Structures are given as structure tokens and as C-alpha cells.
Amino acid sequence: MRQPAASSRDTRAVASLRWGVLGGPWLWAPRLRILFVLDGRISTTDDSEAFGLGLVLDTLTDDSYAWWVGYEVHVVRRDDGTKRMFPPLDRYPEKLNVQFTDSDFNIDDYDQIWFFGDYPKNETFDPSDERYHPLSDPELKLLAEWMDRGGGVFATGDHYNLGASMCSRIPRVRTMRKWTVAQGVPPQHGNLRNETLQPSSEGWEDLWEGDTLAQPIEPVYRRVLGSLLFRPLWSHALLSLPFWGVITKFPDHMHEGQVFDDDAVKLDEPLNIDGYNGVEYPSGLPGPVVTTASAVTSSGSVFPRRPRPHVVAYGYTTHEFRPQVFQRAAFPPNPTASLRSARRIGLVGAYEGDLVGVGRVVVDSTWHHWFSLNLHGFRDSDPAIYQNMQAYYRNVGLWLTTSAQRRSILVAAVWGVVASDPMAFPDSPDPGSWAVGERVMAVLGRTASQPAIADLVKAFFPTVEELLTPDDSLQSAEPSFSALPWDLTLRAIVGGIATALLKPASDYHAAHRDRGRRRLLDPDAIVRHAAEGAQEGHAVLVASLQSASTSANELADRLEADSSSVPPESIPIAVELVQLRVVAEQLQMTGTSDRARGDGDLALTARITAAGTVVANHVLEKIDASALEKRGGFVDLDVVLYEGVVQSGERIVIEVFRGAIAPHDPGVDQVRYREAVDEAPSTWIGGHAPSPAQPWRLWYRVERSKAS
């Protein structure tokens, strides 16, 4: 369902917000401080032949996309940079040889750390080899404690052991994605590799990078409820787009890594980090491990038990199902090869740690979803796919935020809409949070997806996440009242915050308009009003549900009282059911060749078919052929062929065959008489004389049976 069309005021609001990003003092964007950590061949270039992150960095640092959030990115390297591709082309400063334990490094300067690991490349089974700058125990301890305080982590590598030196021991990251040979990481070559290259119009895969043949991905959807009881599908916020869009294509590659399936994640493997005693996957309450992020108590209340990682996007391998070593000199591959493996592989995994007070984590199967090498073809030839990938990169940054940051982002977003034009909202002492919420959601929906807004809202009320999820035991088409309607929930909370901010927004503008003095924001007032507004939106939603419950009970009572108001006999159905008997009276065999038979006897079969189903099949044997000759081919039958119900709309076929014919035998060559009737059954009553055009002639009568 798309958002309502923009009004002229909505359009002016968006234009004003754009101006505000460029320097309006009344807008602010919470800044997310992200640290990129690189090693090996990876660089910050945007060169089309490099393992470069330049296009991703350009995307994140472009503040013109949205007024309500900004990304501040720093880049460091674990090594000296001599192995990176095209060092002179690096466009973002990279601090070299950085360790988290360096005296001039403070991990708390960052909200998120994104790891792009290349070492130990394809050169060794041992990621801990000091030549590849693995994270040391003191660094891992520092990082783990920072993650426990809410720090968000993104991590990716590629096939084989690429990235293992940096990432294979980071808590949660290490068990969400395959990094080592011991974990079954996909190899670079052979049948077990994860090739996702797509066939081109020429019938073979484009093995070069930078093509425009994106791989289709399979987002993992979950059902939510709408206010009209329909059950829309939501993708994860990482893959969602404004206007109900979903990211469904990624760059492809000849050999990707892999994210562990949900049930394959090992929750209790020892961390073996010297000096760190934390739990890798903590629990919110004492209780058993559950496969979902929550468990329901006997009282019906929902609490987080032990959230575990989930795959949010899958892909499928496409390589030929036979041993094959990739060689660049072998282009193109055999175009006639048709045998395929189609393994389903995890592409993106997410862990919602803030349900239990720790940082969120995202892992990706390969950095080829991120490199300039793989993006140039889409940027230059298929901008829609490239723009969706840019949305994915922003989504990762937005989703890895803490609850406090998401609350700040939502208030900034709502304030931006309200403060851009307070006069665009209902002008009354009590404008009503429902109407205000509808207008604000229409504006926010142009740059933020519905799942993303829901993620911001639940930072105010964590139970909203669970209350938005219907009972999975129901069939998808069944109406359900087991969860909150997503649209009403978001409109209530957003509307409550927006309504509360109308006054400080008006006061801010009035200070300049009425007194001509410099306008200053009052952060304390904004925070206070926003918090009060969120509570008011919550109360409005509760009151709405209580009112709906009362109204629903009243409607149910009235409906129940009317349940027997319409007697069955008052419902006319234009279907005639008649109990009939079909009696065969006499048959004339007009052809002497059919009557002739060596032993002097012959057999015939009379059959009745109703709506394509044989309902009667009578075989008459030992008919005296000599007697037939004397009587001119006549035989007296007086046989009841069928007695039962016939209904209007059915086509009845009466057939007579020469010889004994089984019910399932069509007897095409033996049929000698055939008549079809499809008028109303009541018109069949009486005698029926045969047509002289038939090879044989049958006289029969139809009469109502005693059962009628």
C-alpha cells in the first residue's frame, strides 16, 4: 500500500527540509560515527577494477539524502597499505597500522565499526598468523566490552578464509558467518564454491566483474497486520525501501562466502578471549534457548528470552554441477552446459542484540556486494539497482544504531516535518494525533521505509516489535486479532510525538516573526515534549484498542442476534434436482452386419454418463441373432438403465455399444447409438423416440421415481 499522495503543503515541507539540510538552523541530524577497518587488497578508491569502497563511502557521506540522520566515517587499516589495490587512487584518508589498543585510539569515539577483511587471503589455513595482523586478545576484549555497551558491528569477507584474520574471533560475528575451513567456509573453486554469476542473453555467464547482470535475492519476509485486517509482508529493515519497495537484487560474483542458517548458529561455543568473561549470546530473562527472538509467558506477556541471529536474505548458486577450476583464459564457458546446482545460501544475517542490552550485528556473505569493482556497471547502466544498493548501505548504518540513537533520529525526523511548516497541520486547540500522524508519516515515507520507521518507534516502546507480530500458526489469509495493526501503531506514536512538537515548533517560528530577534532552539523543551508525545501516542493507541474491543464485542453481539434471521427456505437457488428413472423399452438393430455372429448370439452395452461420469453401464448378453432377423432387428428390453438424481446444468449422454464394454472403456468403434440431453431435467419426463439417422434405434422413457 502506497502512502497518500502529497499535498501542496507536503511538497513545500519537503522542499523546506532540503533547504534545512543545506544550512537551516532549525534542523539537526543525529550523526552516526562509523569506523571502517580494512586490510589487504581493500582500499577506499572508486576505481572500476579495484576492491574499493569509494562508492559506499560517497553514499554514506552524502548528507542530501535525508535531513534526519547523517554518517561521519573514518577509515583505518590494520596493515601498512602496501597490498591494497591502486593506493594512489584512494580518496579517503586511511590511518595505517592501527590497533585498538594504541594509546591514541579510543574505541568509544565510534558508534559502529565496519570490518572489511581480506587477510589471510588464500595463502594459509591459519588466520592467526601474525603476518596478517589478526585482532589480539587485548583488542578483542576491548571490542567485546564495547559491543556489550551497545556498539554496532558490520563484518564481511569472501570465499575461503578471506577476512578470517580480522573477523573470525569477534563475538557473534564469528558464529554468524563462515570464516574458516573448520566452519565449512565455501572454497574458491570446485562444486562447493558459491558462484552466483547470472546467465547473459548470449547464454553464458559474464565472468568479468562490473557487469549489469544482478543476482536475484530472496528476502525473508514476516507478516504483520493492517488496520483492515489484511496481512502485508514486511522485509527486514535492512532490505526495505520507501513506498513499500524491497531490495531484491545484489551484484553477483564467481565465488561468495556464506552466512550461517538460523539453526546452525552455535550459541555456546567458548569465546577464548583472555580476560573477557562475557556471554556471547546473552539472555534477557532466565529460560531456555528459543528459535525466535521472544517467548510468551503463561500470563501472555512477551519478553525477550535469548535472541539469536537470523538470515534476512538468501541467494542461490548458479555454477555448473561438475568439477571446474575458474580460469580467466577460459572465457566463455561451455554454452551447452545445463546441469546446475541450486544451493540456497545465506547472504545477509542480522542479530538484534539491543533486545538484551548489547549491540546489533550485521554480516554479509561477501564484500563483492560493496566494491566499486562490482558496482560500476550498475551505476552506469542500471541506476535503479545501484540506488537500491545505496539504500542497503544506508540501512545497515541506520539499523546498527542503539535504542537511544533511534529515539533521537525519530524525534529529529518528526521535528523536521513539523518545524518546516507548522501551519500545514490542523489548526485547532486539539489537532488530534491521528490526523497529524497521517500527515507526518506521508512525508517520512518518502525517505524512510515502513519497517525502518517501525524500528525507530520501537526504540520508545520495545514491546511494539513483538506486538506487531501476529500468531504464526494462522494461515496467511485468515483474519487475525493477535497483533497490533502496523499502520495504526506507527501513526499513533509518530502522531503523538508530532502533536506534542507543534507548540515548540510554532514558538520557534513566532520568536522571529513577532519579535524580530534571533531564534534559538530549546533542546530541553523539544526532548520533554517529544517524550510526552510518545507517551500520549501510546495512550491514544491503548484507548483506540480498548474502544475497538468494546465496539467489536457490541458488533459481535448484534451479529450473533441476527444469525438466524434468514431461514434457509427464503434463499432461492436456481438449481433443479429431480429424482428420475430412465427405462430402455425397445432397440432396433438396423444393420444386418451388426446382428451377424458365428454362434448365433450377440451382446450389447447400454451406458448413461452424467456430466462426464459414468453412472450406469448395463451389459446385455446372449441376444438371439436369428430371432432378431425374423423381427426386423427389434429386441424388447424393458431395462431400468438409471435411477437417481439429475440436476440442471448437467449433460446426460445415453449410448448403446455393440458387444460387452467395461465402464472405463470409451468403446469408440463399438458405439451404435448416442443421444445427449442438456435441457432442464423436468422436461425429460415422457417417452423418447430415436432419430432415424442413428445406426441403431433406441426407444426409452423417463419417469419420476418413487423416491421423489
C-alpha positions in Angstrom: 0.0 0.0 0.0 1.5 3.3 -1.1 1.4 6.4 1.1 -1.2 9.0 0.2 -0.4 11.5 -2.5 1.5 14.6 -1.4 -0.5 17.7 -0.9 1.0 21.1 -1.8 1.8 21.7 1.8 3.6 18.3 2.0 5.6 19.2 -1.1 6.6 22.6 0.4 7.6 20.8 3.6 10.0 18.5 1.7 11.5 21.5 -0.2 12.0 23.3 3.1 13.6 20.3 4.6 16.1 20.1 1.8 16.9 23.7 2.4 17.4 22.9 6.0 20.0 20.2 5.3 22.0 22.8 3.4 22.1 25.2 6.4 18.8 25.8 8.1 19.5 26.3 11.8 16.2 24.8 12.9 17.1 21.3 11.7 19.6 18.9 13.1 20.6 15.4 12.1 22.0 12.9 14.6 25.5 11.9 13.5 26.4 8.3 13.5 30.2 7.8 13.9 31.3 4.9 11.8 34.8 3.4 11.7 35.8 1.4 8.6 38.6 -1.1 9.3 40.4 -2.5 6.2 43.3 -4.7 5.4 44.9 -6.5 2.4 43.8 -5.5 -1.1 40.8 -3.5 0.1 41.0 0.3 -0.4 38.9 3.4 -0.5 39.1 4.0 -4.2 36.1 4.1 -6.5 38.1 2.6 -9.4 36.1 0.2 -11.5 38.8 -2.5 -11.3 39.6 -2.3 -7.6 38.5 -3.8 -4.4 37.4 -0.3 -3.5 34.8 1.1 -1.1 34.8 4.6 -2.5 31.2 4.4 -3.8 30.0 3.2 -0.5 31.8 5.9 1.4 30.4 8.5 -1.1 26.9 7.2 -0.4 27.2 7.4 3.4 28.8 10.8 3.5 26.1 12.3 1.1 24.0 14.3 3.6 21.5 15.4 1.0 19.6 12.1 1.1 17.8 12.7 4.4 17.5 15.5 6.9 17.1 13.2 9.8 20.4 11.3 10.0 24.0 11.7 9.0 27.0 9.5 8.8 30.5 10.5 9.9 33.0 8.0 8.6 36.7 7.4 9.5 38.9 4.8 7.8 41.8 2.8 9.4 43.9 0.0 8.2 45.3 -3.0 10.1 48.4 -3.1 7.8 50.7 -0.6 6.1 48.6 -0.5 2.9 51.2 -1.9 0.5 49.0 -4.8 -0.5 45.9 -2.7 -1.4 44.8 -2.2 -5.0 45.7 1.2 -6.6 46.9 3.0 -3.5 47.4 6.3 -5.4 43.6 6.4 -6.1 42.5 6.2 -2.5 40.1 9.0 -2.0 39.5 8.8 1.8 42.3 9.2 4.3 43.4 5.9 5.8 45.3 5.7 9.0 47.8 2.9 8.8 48.9 0.1 11.1 46.1 0.7 13.7 45.4 -1.5 16.7 42.5 -0.9 19.0 44.9 -0.9 22.0 47.0 2.0 20.6 47.4 4.9 23.0 45.9 7.4 20.6 42.9 5.2 19.7 39.6 5.5 21.6 37.0 2.9 20.6 34.3 4.9 22.3 34.8 7.6 19.7 32.7 5.4 17.4 29.1 4.2 17.5 29.7 1.5 14.8 32.7 -0.5 13.4 32.5 -2.0 9.9 35.1 -4.7 9.2 36.1 -5.4 5.6 38.7 -8.2 5.9 40.9 -9.7 3.2 43.7 -11.4 5.1 44.9 -14.1 5.2 43.8 -14.1 1.5 44.1 -17.6 0.0 47.6 -18.2 1.4 47.2 -20.1 4.7 44.8 -22.1 6.9 45.9 -20.2 9.9 44.1 -16.8 10.3 46.1 -16.1 13.5 49.4 -15.8 11.6 51.0 -12.6 12.8 51.8 -11.6 9.2 48.1 -10.9 8.6 47.5 -8.6 11.6 44.8 -10.6 13.4 43.0 -9.0 16.3 44.8 -9.7 19.5 43.2 -10.9 22.8 43.5 -7.4 24.4 41.9 -5.9 21.3 39.1 -8.5 21.2 38.5 -7.8 24.9 38.2 -4.1 24.2 35.9 -4.7 21.3 33.7 -7.2 23.1 33.2 -4.8 26.0 32.4 -2.0 23.6 29.8 -4.2 21.8 28.3 -5.1 25.2 27.8 -1.3 25.7 25.8 -1.1 22.5 28.4 -0.8 19.8 27.1 -1.9 16.4 29.3 -4.1 14.2 29.1 -5.0 10.5 31.6 -7.6 9.1 32.2 -9.2 5.8 34.9 -11.1 3.9 34.6 -13.5 0.9 35.2 -17.2 0.0 37.7 -19.5 1.7 39.4 -17.8 4.6 39.3 -14.2 3.3 38.7 -11.9 6.3 39.3 -14.6 8.9 42.3 -12.9 10.4 40.3 -9.8 11.3 36.8 -11.3 11.9 36.9 -15.0 12.9 37.2 -14.3 16.6 34.9 -11.3 17.1 32.0 -12.2 19.4 28.8 -13.1 17.4 30.4 -12.2 14.1 32.5 -15.3 14.3 29.4 -17.6 14.6 27.0 -15.8 12.3 29.1 -16.2 9.2 31.5 -18.9 7.9 35.1 -17.7 8.2 37.4 -20.7 8.5 37.9 -24.1 6.9 36.8 -25.7 10.2 33.4 -23.9 9.8 32.9 -25.2 6.3 33.6 -21.9 4.5 32.9 -22.2 0.7 36.1 -22.7 -1.3 37.3 -20.6 -4.2 37.0 -23.4 -6.8 35.0 -26.6 -7.5 31.5 -27.7 -6.9 31.3 -26.5 -3.4 32.0 -22.9 -4.3 29.2 -20.3 -4.1 29.0 -18.9 -7.6 26.1 -16.6 -8.3 27.0 -15.3 -11.7 23.9 -14.9 -13.9 23.4 -16.1 -17.5 23.6 -13.4 -20.1 21.5 -13.0 -23.2 24.3 -14.8 -25.1 23.7 -17.9 -22.9 26.8 -17.8 -20.8 27.8 -16.1 -17.5 29.6 -12.8 -17.6 32.6 -13.8 -15.5 34.1 -10.3 -15.6 33.2 -8.0 -12.7 31.3 -4.8 -13.1 28.6 -6.3 -15.2 24.9 -5.4 -15.2 23.6 -8.9 -14.5 22.5 -8.7 -10.9 21.7 -11.9 -8.9 18.1 -12.2 -7.6 18.0 -12.5 -3.9 15.3 -13.9 -1.6 14.4 -11.5 1.2 13.0 -13.2 4.3 9.5 -11.8 5.0 7.4 -11.7 8.0 3.7 -11.0 8.3 2.2 -8.0 10.1 -1.4 -6.8 10.4 -3.0 -3.8 8.8 -5.9 -1.8 10.2 -8.3 -3.5 7.7 -7.0 -7.0 8.8 -5.0 -7.7 5.7 -1.6 -9.2 6.4 1.1 -7.5 4.4 4.6 -8.9 4.1 7.5 -6.9 5.6 11.0 -7.5 4.6 13.7 -6.8 7.2 14.5 -3.1 7.6 18.0 -3.8 6.1 16.3 -4.6 2.7 13.3 -2.3 2.8 12.8 0.8 0.6 10.4 3.7 0.8 6.9 3.3 -0.8 6.9 -0.4 0.1 9.9 -1.2 -2.0 12.1 -4.2 -1.3 15.7 -4.8 -2.4 15.6 -8.0 -4.5 18.9 -7.9 -6.4 22.6 -7.8 -5.4 25.8 -7.8 -7.5 26.8 -11.3 -8.4 30.2 -13.0 -8.1 32.1 -16.1 -9.1 32.7 -17.3 -5.5 31.0 -15.8 -2.5 31.2 -16.6 1.2 28.2 -17.7 3.3 26.1 -16.7 6.3 25.1 -19.5 8.7 21.4 -20.5 8.7 19.5 -19.6 11.8 19.5 -23.1 13.4 23.2 -23.7 12.5 24.4 -20.8 14.7 26.3 -22.1 17.7 25.3 -20.1 20.7 27.5 -21.5 23.4 31.0 -22.0 21.9 33.8 -20.8 24.2 35.0 -17.3 23.2 38.5 -17.9 24.4 39.3 -14.2 24.8 41.9 -13.7 27.5 40.4 -11.5 30.3 36.9 -11.4 28.9 34.2 -13.3 30.8 31.1 -12.0 29.0 28.4 -14.2 27.3 28.4 -14.3 23.5 24.6 -14.6 23.2 23.1 -13.2 26.4 19.6 -13.8 27.7 17.1 -11.2 28.8 15.5 -13.5 31.4 16.3 -16.9 32.7 14.9 -19.5 30.4 15.7 -21.9 27.6 17.0 -21.0 24.2 14.2 -20.3 21.7 14.3 -20.2 18.0 12.6 -16.8 17.8 13.5 -13.6 19.5 10.9 -13.9 22.1 8.9 -16.3 24.3 5.4 -16.0 25.6 4.9 -16.4 29.4 1.9 -18.1 30.9 0.4 -14.8 31.6 0.5 -13.8 27.9 3.2 -11.2 28.3 6.0 -11.2 25.8 9.6 -10.8 26.9 12.9 -11.3 25.1 14.5 -14.6 26.1 17.6 -15.2 24.1 17.6 -13.5 20.7 19.6 -15.3 18.1 20.8 -14.3 14.7 18.6 -14.6 11.7 19.3 -14.7 7.9 17.4 -11.9 6.3 18.3 -12.6 2.7 19.2 -15.7 0.7 20.6 -16.3 -2.7 21.1 -19.3 -5.0 24.2 -20.8 -6.6 24.3 -20.9 -10.4 27.6 -22.7 -11.3 27.8 -25.9 -13.4 27.4 -29.1 -11.4 30.8 -30.6 -12.3 34.4 -30.0 -11.2 35.6 -26.8 -12.8 38.5 -24.6 -12.0 38.0 -20.9 -12.7 40.4 -19.7 -15.3 40.2 -16.2 -16.8 41.7 -17.6 -20.1 38.7 -20.0 -20.4 36.1 -17.4 -21.5 33.4 -18.1 -22.4 32.5 -21.3 -20.6 30.7 -24.1 -22.4 27.4 -22.6 -23.5 25.7 -26.0 -23.8 26.3 -27.0 -20.1 22.9 -27.4 -18.5 23.5 -29.3 -15.2 23.2 -26.9 -12.3 23.5 -27.0 -8.6 21.0 -24.7 -6.9 22.1 -24.5 -3.3 20.3 -21.9 -1.2 22.9 -19.8 0.6 22.6 -17.1 3.3 23.6 -13.7 2.1 22.8 -11.3 4.9 22.5 -12.1 8.6 21.3 -9.8 11.5 21.4 -10.0 15.3 19.1 -7.7 17.3 21.3 -7.5 20.4 19.6 -4.4 21.9 16.7 -6.7 23.0 19.2 -7.8 25.7 21.2 -4.7 26.1 24.1 -5.3 23.7 25.0 -4.0 20.2 23.4 -5.2 17.0 25.4 -7.1 14.4 25.1 -7.5 10.6 27.2 -9.8 8.4 27.3 -10.2 4.7 28.4 -13.2 2.6 30.9 -11.2 0.5 32.4 -7.7 0.1 31.7 -8.0 -3.6 28.2 -6.7 -2.7 30.1 -3.5 -1.7 33.1 -3.0 -4.0 33.4 -0.4 -6.8 34.6 -3.3 -8.9 31.1 -4.8 -8.8 29.1 -1.5 -8.7 30.3 0.5 -11.7 28.2 -1.5 -14.2 25.0 -0.8 -12.3 25.9 2.8 -11.6 26.5 3.5 -15.3 23.9 1.2 -16.9 21.2 0.3 -14.3 20.8 3.2 -11.8 17.8 1.6 -10.1 19.8 -1.3 -8.9 22.7 0.9 -7.9 20.3 3.2 -5.9 18.8 0.2 -4.2 22.3 -0.9 -3.2 23.0 2.6 -1.8 19.8 2.2 0.3 21.2 -1.1 1.6 24.4 0.6 2.8 22.4 3.4 4.5 20.1 0.8 6.0 23.0 -1.1 7.6 24.2 2.2 9.3 20.7 3.0 10.4 19.9 -0.4 11.8 23.1 -0.8 13.7 22.2 2.2 15.9 21.4 2.0 19.6 17.9 2.5 21.0 18.9 5.9 22.3 20.1 6.9 18.8 17.0 5.6 17.2 14.9 7.7 19.6 16.9 10.8 18.7 16.6 10.0 14.9 12.8 9.7 15.1 12.5 13.0 17.0 14.8 14.7 14.5 12.7 13.3 11.6 9.4 14.3 13.1 10.6 17.7 14.2 11.9 18.4 10.7 8.4 17.7 9.2 6.6 19.8 11.9 9.0 22.7 12.1 9.3 23.0 8.3 5.7 24.3 8.2 3.6 24.1 11.4 0.7 25.8 9.6 0.4 22.6 7.4 -1.3 20.8 10.3 -4.8 21.1 11.6 -5.5 24.5 13.1 -7.4 23.7 16.3 -6.7 23.6 20.1 -6.6 19.8 19.8 -5.4 18.9 16.3 -5.6 15.1 17.0 -2.6 12.8 16.8 -4.3 10.6 14.3 -4.5 13.3 11.6 -1.1 14.7 12.5 0.4 11.3 12.4 -1.0 10.5 9.0 0.5 13.7 7.5 3.9 13.2 9.1 4.0 9.5 8.0 3.3 10.6 4.4 6.3 12.9 4.4 8.7 10.5 6.3 7.6 7.7 3.9 9.4 9.4 1.1 12.9 8.8 2.5 12.3 6.1 5.1 10.6 2.7 4.7 7.8 1.5 6.9 10.0 -1.2 8.6 12.6 1.4 9.3 10.1 3.8 10.9 8.8 0.8 12.9 12.3 0.1 14.1 12.6 3.8 15.3 9.2 3.7 17.0 10.0 0.5 19.0 13.0 2.3 20.5 10.4 4.1 22.6 8.4 1.0 23.4 10.4 -2.2 22.9 7.3 -4.5 23.2 6.0 -2.9 20.0 8.2 -5.3 18.0 6.6 -8.3 19.4 3.1 -6.8 19.5 3.3 -6.2 15.7 3.9 -9.9 15.0 0.8 -12.0 14.5 0.4 -15.6 15.6 2.4 -17.6 13.0 0.2 -20.6 13.5 -2.6 -18.9 11.5 -2.8 -19.3 7.7 -1.8 -16.1 5.9 -5.2 -15.5 4.5 -7.0 -15.8 7.9 -8.1 -12.6 9.7 -6.2 -12.2 12.9 -6.6 -10.0 16.0 -3.4 -11.4 17.6 -1.2 -8.3 16.9 -1.3 -4.6 16.6 -2.1 -3.2 13.2 1.2 -1.7 12.0 -0.2 1.4 10.3 -2.3 2.4 13.4 0.6 1.8 15.7 3.1 3.9 13.7 0.6 6.6 13.1 -0.3 6.8 16.8 3.2 7.0 18.2 4.5 9.3 15.4 1.4 11.4 15.6 1.7 11.7 19.4 5.3 13.0 19.1 4.5 15.3 16.2 1.4 16.8 18.0 3.5 17.5 21.1 6.2 19.2 19.0 3.7 21.5 17.3 3.8 24.1 20.1 7.7 24.3 20.4 7.8 24.5 16.6 5.3 27.3 16.5 7.1 29.1 19.3 10.4 28.8 17.5 9.0 30.5 14.3 7.0 33.0 16.3 10.1 34.3 18.1 11.4 35.6 14.8 8.0 36.6 13.3 6.7 38.5 16.3 9.8 40.0 17.9 12.4 40.0 15.2 15.0 38.5 17.5 17.4 35.7 16.8 15.7 32.3 17.1 17.3 29.7 19.3 16.3 26.1 19.6 15.4 24.9 23.0 16.7 21.3 23.1 15.4 20.6 26.6 11.9 21.6 25.6 12.0 19.5 22.4 13.1 16.5 24.4 10.5 17.0 27.0 7.7 17.5 24.5 8.8 14.5 22.4 8.9 12.2 25.4 5.4 13.4 26.5 4.2 13.0 22.9 5.4 9.4 22.7 3.5 8.6 25.9 0.4 10.4 24.6 0.6 8.4 21.4 0.9 5.2 23.4 -2.1 6.2 25.4 -4.1 7.0 22.3 -3.2 3.6 20.8 -4.3 1.9 24.0 -7.5 3.8 24.1 -8.2 3.1 20.5 -7.7 -0.7 21.1 -10.0 -0.6 24.1 -12.6 1.3 22.2 -12.2 -1.2 19.3 -12.6 -4.1 21.7 -15.8 -2.6 23.1 -17.2 -1.9 19.7 -16.2 -5.3 18.4 -18.0 -7.0 21.3 -21.1 -4.9 20.6 -20.9 -5.8 16.9 -20.4 -9.5 17.7 -23.5 -9.4 20.0 -25.6 -7.8 17.3 -24.3 -10.2 14.6 -25.0 -13.2 16.8 -28.6 -12.0 17.4 -29.1 -11.8 13.6 -27.6 -15.2 13.0 -30.9 -17.0 12.4 -32.9 -14.1 10.9 -32.8 -15.6 7.4 -34.5 -19.0 7.1 -32.9 -21.4 4.5 -36.2 -21.7 2.6 -36.1 -18.0 1.8 -32.9 -18.3 -0.2 -33.7 -19.2 -3.8 -31.1 -21.3 -5.6 -31.6 -21.7 -9.4 -30.6 -25.4 -9.4 -33.2 -28.1 -10.2 -32.7 -31.5 -8.6 -35.1 -34.2 -9.9 -35.2 -37.9 -8.9 -35.7 -39.8 -12.3 -35.8 -43.3 -13.7 -34.6 -44.0 -17.2 -36.1 -47.2 -18.7 -34.9 -48.7 -22.1 -38.0 -50.1 -23.8 -37.0 -51.4 -27.3 -34.0 -51.4 -29.5 -33.8 -51.9 -33.3 -30.5 -53.0 -34.9 -30.9 -51.7 -38.4 -27.7 -53.1 -39.8 -27.6 -56.9 -40.6 -23.8 -56.9 -40.3 -24.0 -56.0 -36.6 -26.6 -58.7 -36.0 -24.5 -61.5 -37.6 -22.4 -63.6 -35.3 -21.0 -67.1 -35.6 -22.6 -68.7 -32.5 -26.0 -67.1 -33.1 -25.8 -64.9 -30.0 -24.6 -61.3 -29.6 -24.1 -58.8 -26.7 -24.7 -55.1 -26.3 -24.0 -52.5 -23.6 -26.3 -49.6 -22.6 -24.5 -46.7 -20.8 -25.5 -43.4 -19.2 -23.0 -40.7 -18.5 -23.8 -37.6 -16.3 -21.5 -34.6 -16.5 -18.7 -36.8 -17.8 -19.1 -39.5 -15.1 -20.5 -43.0 -16.0 -23.5 -43.5 -13.7 -24.9 -46.7 -15.4 -23.3 -49.4 -17.6 -25.6 -52.4 -18.4 -24.2 -55.3 -20.4 -27.0 -57.5 -22.1 -25.7 -60.9 -23.4 -27.0 -63.9 -25.3 -29.3 -62.0 -27.5 -30.6 -64.4 -30.2 -29.5 -63.1 -33.5 -31.9 -65.4 -35.5 -34.9 -64.0 -33.6 -33.7 -60.5 -34.5 -33.7 -61.4 -38.2 -37.3 -62.6 -38.0 -38.5 -59.4 -36.2 -36.6 -56.9 -38.4 -33.8 -56.3 -35.9 -36.1 -55.4 -32.9 -35.3 -56.6 -29.4 -37.5 -55.9 -26.4 -35.5 -54.6 -23.4 -37.7 -53.1 -20.6 -34.5 -52.5 -18.6 -34.0 -49.7 -16.0 -30.8 -48.0 -17.1 -30.5 -45.5 -14.3 -32.5 -44.4 -11.2 -31.2 -41.4 -9.2 -30.9 -37.6 -9.1 -30.1 -35.4 -12.0 -29.6 -31.7 -11.8 -30.0 -28.7 -14.1 -26.8 -27.9 -16.0 -25.8 -31.5 -16.3 -25.4 -33.0 -19.7 -26.7 -36.6 -19.9 -25.5 -38.9 -22.6 -27.2 -42.2 -23.4 -25.2 -44.7 -25.5 -25.6 -48.2 -26.8 -22.5 -50.3 -27.9 -22.1 -53.5 -29.8 -20.5 -56.0 -27.5 -19.7 -56.1 -23.8 -17.9 -52.8 -22.9 -16.4 -52.0 -19.5 -17.3 -48.7 -17.8 -13.9 -47.2 -18.3 -13.7 -48.2 -22.0 -14.7 -45.4 -24.3 -15.7 -48.0 -27.0 -15.4 -45.6 -29.8 -15.5 -48.2 -32.6 -18.5 -50.1 -31.0 -20.9 -47.2 -30.3 -24.1 -47.6 -32.4 -26.5 -45.2 -30.6 -25.8 -41.9 -28.9 -28.1 -39.2 -27.7 -27.3 -36.2 -25.4 -29.8 -34.2 -23.5 -29.0 -31.0 -21.6 -32.3 -29.2 -21.1 -33.9 -28.9 -17.6 -34.4 -32.3 -16.1 -38.2 -31.8 -15.6 -38.6 -31.6 -19.4 -37.3 -35.1 -19.9 -40.4 -36.8 -18.5 -42.1 -39.0 -21.1 -41.3 -41.2 -24.0 -38.3 -40.7 -26.3 -38.3 -41.9 -29.9 -35.0 -42.3 -31.8 -33.7 -40.3 -34.7 -33.7 -42.3 -38.0 -30.1 -41.1 -38.5 -28.8 -43.4 -35.8 -27.1 -46.7 -36.8 -29.3 -48.4 -34.1 -32.5 -47.0 -32.8 -33.5 -46.9 -29.0 -36.9 -46.2 -27.6 -36.8 -45.2 -23.9 -38.9 -43.4 -21.4 -38.1 -41.1 -18.4 -40.4 -41.0 -15.4 -40.2 -39.7 -11.9 -39.1 -42.3 -9.5 -40.9 -43.2 -6.3 -38.2 -41.6 -4.2 -39.2 -38.2 -5.5 
